[in-house]
Amino acid sequence: MPLVVKSEYKYIEKIDGVPFVKGTKLPVKALVIHYKAGMSIEDILDGFPNITPAQLFDTLAYYHDHKNEIEEDIEEDSLEYIEKEFNLKLAPDRTLKPK
């Protein structure tokens, strides 16, 4: 059973140490990636119709208060990190292979 921890943010909860928008399966980093890509608040809300403006703004507040944590989480999903961490290389067929 996952460990769910409430936070001081109304719309954020941590599940097994990962921050999510409360009541959804949407990790904070998913919204932050779109925000950092330059999407407007309106475009993000259009793309994620299951969240409210209040949830999005709380998510962004959480991000700005926990920037290092979220940036590390985003970095760990990058191809470069995965290649280095697991000694893999992206092959021409777009699969990851041992070096």
Secondary structure, DSSP 8 states (H G I E B T S, - for coil): ---EEE-SSTTEEEETTEEEETTSS-BHHHHHHHHHTT--HHHHHHH-TTS-HHHHHHHHHHHHHSHHHHHHHHHHTSHHHHHHHHTEEE-TTS-EEE-
